[in-house]
């Protein structure tokens, strides 16, 4: 079965966005519970675990045999999810502060 031709790019982008949001939420939760944990390492670990679990869930739901490159791709994607979660959240806060500061 050719898995590449069966992938819905919109679903992949939606899943990535959801993973970023969940990573942000869990990182903030862990930061408040364990203030001495470095936020970047925490976000990276959380995103890697979530992304690999999401790939395993997808392959289980779609009854697809897990290949080694699915796990490798999930780990690779996990680093992008982590980066987006770390720096996207900070940029969003800056934008909201800027917009909030202009209202008078």
PESUL-V192953 format. One line per field, one symbol per residue. burial: b if it has 16 or more other ideal C-beta (glycine too) atoms within 10 Angstrom, else e. A space follows every 50 residues. Layout:
burial->???
//
This chain:
burial->eeeeeeeeeeeeeebbeebbebbbebbeebeeeeeeeeeeebbbbbbbeb bbebbeebbeeeeeeeeeebeeebeebbeebbebbbeebeeeeeeeeeee eeee
//
